[in-house]
Amino acid sequence: MTKADIVNEISRATGLERAHVLETIEKFMEVVKDALAHDENVYLRGFGSFIVKTRSEKTARNITKNTTIIIPEHKIPAFKPSKAFMQEVK
């Protein structure tokens, strides 16, 4: 399912104009991205959490050059579904 499919489905189900639904979804994604960029987690009760995980520093190998490099500690976005979400998917 694509973003366009989601917009069409919400528009059809609610009777709202497609443009308003698209604007709302775009703004939601922008708010989530901004929050994660500022190390803030986003919790949606009954759905899940958008969280920032910290990956620790590690050593990696380039086998073609036979060298090792250090990958510094870095942060990545992640999604953790709620228990209700998991039960519904199962």
C-alpha distances in whole Angstrom, upper triangle without the diagonal:
4,7,8,6,7,10,11,10,13,15,15,16,18,20,20,20,16,18,19,16,15,18,18,14,16,19,18,16,20,21,20,20,24,25,24,26,29,28,27,25,23,23,20,22,21,17,19,20,20,23,25,26,29,30,33,35,36,37,36,37,37,38,39,41,42,42,40,39,38,34,35,34,30,27,24,21,19,18,19,18,20,22,21,17,19,20,18,15,19
4,5,5,6,9,10,11,12,14,15,17,18,20,19,18,14,16,17,14,12,15,16,12,13,17,16,14,17,19,18,18,22,23,22,24,27,27,26,24,22,23,21,23,22,18,19,20,19,22,24,26,29,29,33,35,35,37,35,37,36,38,38,41,42,41,40,38,37,33,34,32,29,26,23,20,19,18,20,19,22,24,23,19,21,23,20,18,22
4,5,5,6,9,10,11,12,14,15,16,18,16,15,12,13,14,11,9,12,12,9,9,13,12,11,14,16,16,16,19,21,20,22,25,25,24,22,20,21,19,22,21,18,19,19,18,21,23,25,28,29,33,35,36,38,36,38,38,39,40,42,43,42,41,38,37,34,34,32,29,26,22,19,19,17,20,19,22,24,23,20,22,24,21,20,23
4,5,5,6,9,10,10,12,14,15,16,15,13,10,11,13,10,8,12,13,10,11,15,15,14,16,19,19,19,22,24,24,25,28,29,27,26,23,24,22,24,24,21,22,23,22,25,27,29,32,33,37,38,39,41,39,41,40,42,42,44,46,45,44,41,41,37,37,36,32,29,26,23,23,21,24,23,25,27,26,22,25,26,24,22,26
4,5,5,6,9,10,10,12,14,15,15,14,11,13,15,11,11,14,14,12,14,17,16,16,19,21,20,21,24,25,25,27,30,30,29,27,24,24,21,24,22,19,21,23,22,25,27,29,33,34,37,39,40,42,40,42,41,43,43,46,47,46,45,43,42,38,38,37,33,30,27,24,23,21,23,21,23,25,24,20,22,24,21,19,23
4,5,5,6,8,10,11,12,14,13,13,10,12,13,9,9,12,12,9,12,14,13,13,16,18,17,19,22,22,23,25,27,27,26,24,20,21,18,20,19,16,18,19,19,23,25,27,31,32,36,38,39,41,40,42,42,43,44,46,47,46,44,42,41,37,37,35,32,29,25,22,21,19,20,19,20,23,21,18,20,22,19,18,22
4,6,5,6,8,10,11,11,10,10,6,9,9,6,6,9,9,8,10,13,13,13,16,18,18,19,22,23,23,25,27,28,26,25,22,22,19,22,21,18,20,21,21,24,27,29,32,34,38,40,41,43,42,44,44,46,46,48,49,48,46,44,43,39,39,37,33,30,27,24,23,21,23,21,23,26,24,21,23,25,22,21,25
4,6,5,6,9,10,10,10,9,7,10,11,8,9,13,13,12,14,17,16,17,20,21,21,23,25,27,27,29,31,32,30,28,25,25,22,24,23,21,23,25,24,28,30,33,36,37,41,43,44,46,44,46,46,48,48,50,51,51,49,47,46,42,42,40,37,34,30,27,26,24,26,24,25,27,25,22,25,26,23,22,26
4,5,5,6,9,10,10,11,9,13,13,10,11,14,14,12,15,18,17,17,21,22,21,23,26,27,27,29,31,32,30,27,24,24,20,22,20,18,21,23,23,27,29,32,35,37,40,43,44,46,44,46,46,48,49,51,52,51,49,47,46,42,42,40,37,33,30,27,25,23,24,22,23,25,22,19,22,23,19,19,23
4,5,5,6,8,8,9,8,11,10,7,9,12,11,10,14,15,14,16,19,19,19,22,24,24,25,28,29,30,27,25,22,21,18,20,18,17,19,21,22,25,28,31,34,36,40,42,43,46,45,47,47,49,50,52,53,52,50,47,46,42,42,40,36,33,29,26,25,22,23,21,22,24,21,19,22,23,20,20,24
4,6,5,5,5,6,5,9,9,6,9,12,11,11,14,16,16,17,20,21,22,24,26,26,28,30,31,32,30,28,25,24,21,23,22,20,23,25,25,28,31,34,37,39,43,45,46,49,47,50,50,51,52,54,55,54,52,50,48,45,44,42,39,35,32,29,28,25,27,25,25,28,25,23,26,27,23,24,27
4,6,5,7,9,8,12,12,10,13,15,15,15,18,20,19,21,23,24,25,27,29,30,31,33,35,35,33,31,27,27,23,24,23,22,25,27,27,31,34,36,40,41,45,47,48,51,49,51,51,53,54,56,57,56,54,52,51,47,47,45,41,38,35,31,30,27,28,26,26,28,25,23,26,27,23,23,27
4,6,8,11,11,14,13,11,14,17,15,15,18,20,19,21,23,24,24,26,29,29,30,32,34,34,32,29,26,25,21,22,20,19,22,25,26,29,32,35,39,40,44,47,48,50,49,52,52,53,54,56,57,56,54,52,51,47,46,44,41,37,34,30,29,26,27,24,24,26,22,21,24,24,20,21,25
4,5,9,10,13,11,10,13,15,13,14,17,18,17,20,22,22,23,26,27,28,29,32,33,33,31,29,25,24,21,21,20,20,23,25,26,29,32,35,39,41,44,47,49,51,50,53,53,55,56,58,58,57,55,53,51,47,47,44,41,37,34,31,29,26,27,25,25,27,23,22,25,26,23,24,27
4,7,9,12,11,10,13,15,14,16,18,19,19,22,24,24,25,28,29,30,31,34,35,36,33,31,28,27,24,25,24,23,26,28,28,32,35,38,41,43,47,50,51,54,53,55,55,57,57,59,60,59,57,55,53,49,49,47,43,40,37,33,32,29,31,28,28,30,27,26,29,29,26,27,30
4,6,8,7,7,10,12,11,13,15,16,17,19,21,21,23,25,26,27,29,31,32,33,31,29,26,26,23,24,24,23,25,27,27,30,33,36,39,41,45,48,49,52,51,53,53,55,56,57,59,57,55,53,51,47,47,44,41,37,35,31,31,28,30,28,28,30,27,26,29,30,27,28,31
4,5,5,6,9,10,11,13,14,16,17,19,20,21,23,25,26,27,29,31,32,34,31,30,27,27,25,26,26,25,27,28,28,31,33,37,40,42,45,48,49,51,50,52,52,54,55,56,58,56,55,52,51,47,46,44,41,37,35,31,31,29,31,29,30,32,30,28,31,32,29,29,33
4,6,5,6,9,10,11,12,14,15,17,18,20,21,23,24,26,27,29,30,32,30,29,26,26,24,26,25,23,25,26,26,29,31,34,37,39,43,45,46,48,47,49,49,51,51,53,54,53,51,49,48,44,43,42,38,35,32,29,29,27,29,27,28,31,29,26,29,31,28,27,31
4,5,5,6,9,10,10,12,14,15,16,18,20,21,22,24,26,27,29,31,29,28,25,26,24,26,27,25,26,27,26,29,31,34,37,38,42,44,45,48,47,49,48,50,51,52,54,52,51,48,47,43,42,41,37,34,31,28,28,27,29,28,30,33,31,28,31,33,30,30,33
4,5,5,6,9,10,11,12,14,15,16,18,20,21,23,25,26,27,29,27,26,23,24,21,24,24,23,24,25,24,27,29,33,36,38,41,43,45,48,47,49,49,51,52,53,54,53,51,48,47,43,42,40,36,33,31,27,28,26,28,27,28,31,29,27,30,31,29,29,33
4,5,5,6,9,10,11,12,14,15,17,18,20,21,23,24,26,27,25,24,21,21,19,21,21,19,21,22,21,25,27,30,33,35,39,41,43,45,44,47,47,49,49,51,52,51,49,46,45,41,40,38,34,31,28,25,25,23,25,23,24,27,25,23,26,28,25,25,29
4,5,5,6,9,10,11,12,14,15,17,18,20,21,22,25,26,24,23,20,22,20,22,23,20,21,22,21,24,26,29,32,33,37,39,41,43,42,44,44,46,46,48,49,48,46,43,42,38,38,36,32,29,26,23,23,22,24,23,25,28,26,24,27,29,26,26,29
4,6,5,6,9,10,10,12,14,15,16,18,20,21,23,25,23,22,20,21,19,23,23,21,22,22,20,24,25,28,31,33,37,39,41,43,42,44,44,47,47,48,50,48,46,43,42,38,37,35,31,28,26,23,24,22,25,25,26,29,28,25,28,31,28,28,32
4,5,5,6,9,10,11,12,14,15,16,18,20,21,23,21,20,17,18,16,19,20,18,19,19,18,21,23,27,30,32,35,38,40,42,42,44,44,47,48,49,50,48,46,43,41,37,36,34,31,27,25,21,22,20,22,22,23,26,25,22,26,28,25,25,29
4,5,5,6,9,10,11,12,14,15,17,18,20,21,19,18,15,16,15,18,18,16,17,17,16,19,21,24,27,29,33,35,37,39,38,41,41,43,44,46,47,45,43,40,38,35,34,32,28,25,22,19,19,17,20,19,21,24,23,20,23,25,23,23,26
4,5,5,6,9,10,11,12,14,16,16,19,20,19,18,16,18,17,20,21,18,19,18,16,19,20,24,26,28,32,34,35,38,37,39,39,42,43,44,45,43,41,38,37,33,32,30,26,23,21,18,19,18,21,21,23,26,25,23,25,28,26,25,29
4,5,5,6,9,10,10,12,14,15,17,19,17,17,14,16,16,19,21,18,18,17,16,18,20,23,26,28,32,34,36,38,38,41,41,43,44,45,46,44,42,39,37,33,32,30,26,23,21,18,19,18,21,21,23,26,25,23,26,29,27,27,30
4,5,5,6,9,10,11,12,14,16,17,15,14,11,13,12,15,17,14,15,14,12,15,17,21,24,26,30,32,34,37,36,39,40,42,43,44,45,43,41,38,36,32,31,28,25,21,19,16,16,15,17,17,19,22,22,19,22,25,23,23,27
4,5,5,6,9,10,11,12,14,15,14,13,11,13,13,17,18,15,15,13,11,14,15,18,21,23,27,29,31,34,33,36,36,39,40,41,42,40,37,34,33,29,28,26,22,19,16,13,14,13,16,17,19,22,22,19,22,25,23,23,26
4,5,5,6,9,10,10,12,14,13,14,12,15,15,19,21,18,17,15,13,15,16,19,21,24,27,29,31,34,33,36,36,39,40,41,42,40,37,34,32,28,27,25,21,18,17,14,16,16,19,20,22,25,25,23,25,28,27,26,30
4,6,5,6,9,10,11,13,11,11,9,12,13,17,19,17,16,14,11,13,14,18,21,23,26,29,31,34,34,37,38,41,42,42,43,41,38,35,33,29,27,25,21,18,17,14,15,15,18,19,20,24,24,22,24,27,26,26,29
4,6,5,6,9,10,11,9,8,7,10,11,15,17,14,13,10,8,10,11,15,18,20,24,26,28,31,31,34,35,38,39,40,40,38,36,33,30,27,25,22,19,15,13,10,11,11,14,15,17,21,21,19,21,24,24,23,26
4,5,5,6,9,10,10,10,10,13,14,18,20,17,15,13,9,10,11,14,16,19,22,24,26,29,29,32,32,35,36,37,38,35,33,30,28,24,22,20,16,13,12,9,11,12,15,17,20,23,24,22,23,27,26,25,28
4,6,5,6,9,9,10,10,14,16,19,22,19,17,15,12,12,12,15,17,20,23,25,27,30,30,33,34,37,38,39,39,37,34,31,28,25,23,21,17,14,13,11,14,15,18,20,22,26,26,24,26,29,29,28,31
4,5,5,6,5,7,7,11,13,17,19,17,15,12,9,9,10,13,15,19,21,24,27,30,30,34,35,38,39,39,40,37,34,31,28,25,23,20,17,13,13,11,13,13,16,18,19,23,24,22,24,27,27,27,30
4,5,5,5,6,8,11,14,17,20,17,14,11,8,7,6,10,12,15,18,20,23,26,27,30,31,34,36,36,36,34,31,28,25,21,19,17,13,10,9,7,9,11,14,16,18,22,23,21,23,26,26,25,28
4,6,7,10,11,15,18,21,23,21,18,15,11,10,8,12,13,15,18,20,22,25,26,29,30,33,35,35,35,32,30,26,24,20,18,16,12,9,10,9,12,14,17,20,22,26,27,25,26,30,30,29,31
4,6,9,11,15,18,21,24,22,19,15,13,11,9,13,13,16,19,21,24,27,28,31,32,36,37,37,37,34,32,28,25,22,19,17,14,11,12,11,14,16,18,21,23,26,28,26,28,31,31,31,33
4,7,10,13,16,19,22,20,17,13,11,8,6,9,10,14,16,18,22,25,26,30,31,34,36,36,36,33,30,27,24,20,18,15,12,9,10,10,12,14,16,19,20,24,25,24,25,28,29,29,31
4,7,10,13,16,19,17,14,11,9,7,7,11,13,16,19,22,25,28,29,33,34,37,39,39,39,37,33,30,27,24,21,18,15,12,12,11,12,13,14,17,18,21,23,22,23,26,27,27,29
4,7,10,13,15,14,11,7,6,5,6,10,13,16,19,22,25,28,29,33,34,37,39,39,39,37,34,31,28,24,22,19,16,12,12,9,10,10,11,13,14,18,19,18,19,23,23,23,25
4,7,10,13,11,9,6,5,6,9,13,16,19,22,25,28,31,32,35,36,39,41,42,42,39,36,33,31,27,25,22,19,15,14,11,11,9,10,12,12,16,17,16,18,21,21,21,24
4,6,9,8,6,4,7,8,12,14,18,21,24,27,29,33,34,37,39,41,43,44,44,42,39,36,33,30,28,25,22,18,17,13,12,10,9,10,10,13,14,13,15,18,18,19,21
4,6,5,5,6,8,11,15,17,21,24,27,30,32,36,36,39,41,43,45,46,46,44,41,38,36,32,31,28,25,21,19,15,14,11,10,9,9,12,12,11,14,16,16,17,20
4,5,6,8,11,14,17,19,23,26,29,32,34,38,38,41,43,45,47,48,48,46,43,41,38,35,33,30,27,24,22,18,16,13,11,10,7,10,9,10,13,14,15,16,19
4,6,9,13,15,19,21,25,27,30,34,35,38,38,41,43,45,47,49,48,47,44,42,39,36,35,31,29,25,23,19,17,13,11,8,6,8,6,7,10,11,11,13,15
4,7,10,13,17,19,22,24,28,31,33,36,36,39,40,42,44,45,45,44,41,39,37,33,32,29,26,23,20,16,14,10,9,6,5,8,7,6,9,11,10,11,14
4,7,10,13,15,19,21,24,28,29,32,32,35,37,39,41,42,42,41,38,35,33,30,29,25,23,19,17,13,11,7,6,4,4,8,9,7,9,12,13,13,15
4,6,10,12,16,18,21,25,26,30,30,33,35,37,39,40,40,38,35,33,30,27,25,22,20,16,14,10,8,6,5,6,7,11,12,11,13,16,16,16,18
4,7,10,13,16,19,22,24,28,28,31,32,35,37,38,38,36,33,30,28,24,23,20,17,13,11,7,6,5,6,9,11,14,16,14,15,18,19,18,21
4,6,10,13,16,19,21,25,25,29,30,33,35,36,36,33,30,28,25,21,20,16,14,10,8,6,5,6,7,11,12,16,18,16,17,20,21,20,22
4,7,10,13,16,18,22,23,26,28,31,33,33,33,30,27,24,21,18,16,13,10,6,6,5,6,9,10,14,16,19,21,20,20,24,25,23,25
4,6,10,13,15,19,20,23,25,28,30,31,30,28,24,22,19,16,14,11,8,6,5,6,7,10,11,15,17,20,22,21,20,24,25,24,25
4,6,9,12,16,17,21,23,26,28,28,28,25,22,19,16,13,11,7,6,4,6,9,10,13,15,18,21,23,26,24,24,27,29,27,28
4,7,9,12,14,17,20,22,25,25,24,22,18,16,13,10,9,6,5,6,7,11,12,15,16,20,22,24,27,26,25,28,30,28,29
4,6,10,12,16,19,22,24,24,23,20,16,14,11,9,7,5,7,9,11,14,15,19,19,23,25,27,30,29,28,31,33,31,32
4,7,10,14,16,19,22,21,20,17,13,11,7,6,5,4,8,11,13,17,18,22,23,26,29,31,34,32,31,35,36,34,35
4,7,10,13,16,19,18,17,14,10,9,6,5,7,8,10,13,15,18,19,23,24,27,30,32,35,33,31,35,37,34,35
4,7,10,13,16,15,13,10,7,6,5,6,9,11,13,16,18,21,22,26,27,30,33,35,38,36,34,38,39,37,37
4,7,9,12,12,11,9,6,5,6,7,10,13,14,17,18,21,22,26,27,30,33,35,38,36,34,37,39,36,36
4,6,9,9,7,6,4,6,9,10,14,16,18,21,21,25,25,29,30,33,36,38,41,38,37,40,41,38,38
4,6,6,6,5,6,8,11,12,16,18,20,22,23,26,27,30,32,35,38,40,42,40,38,41,42,39,40
4,6,5,7,8,11,14,15,19,22,23,25,25,28,29,32,34,37,40,41,44,41,39,42,43,40,40
4,6,8,11,13,16,17,21,24,25,27,27,30,31,34,36,39,42,44,46,43,42,45,45,42,42
4,5,9,11,15,17,20,23,24,27,28,31,32,36,38,40,44,46,48,45,44,47,48,44,45
4,7,10,14,16,19,22,24,27,28,31,32,35,37,40,43,45,47,45,43,46,47,44,44
4,7,10,13,16,19,21,25,25,29,30,34,36,39,42,44,46,44,42,46,47,44,44
4,7,10,13,16,18,21,23,26,28,31,33,36,39,41,44,41,39,43,44,41,42
4,6,9,13,15,18,20,23,25,29,30,34,37,39,42,39,38,42,43,40,41
4,6,9,12,15,17,21,23,27,28,32,35,37,40,37,36,40,41,38,39
4,7,8,12,14,17,19,23,25,28,31,33,36,34,33,37,38,35,36
4,6,10,13,16,19,22,24,28,31,33,36,34,33,36,38,36,37
4,7,10,14,16,20,21,25,27,30,33,31,30,34,35,33,34
4,7,10,13,17,19,22,25,28,30,28,28,32,33,31,32
4,7,10,13,15,19,22,25,27,25,25,29,30,28,29
4,6,10,13,16,19,22,24,22,22,26,26,25,26
4,7,10,13,16,20,21,19,19,23,23,22,24
4,7,10,13,16,18,16,16,19,20,18,20
4,6,10,13,14,12,12,16,16,15,17
4,7,9,12,10,10,13,14,13,15
4,7,8,6,6,10,11,10,12
4,5,5,6,9,10,11,12
4,5,5,6,9,10,11
4,5,5,6,9,10
4,5,5,6,9
4,5,5,6
4,5,5
4,5
4
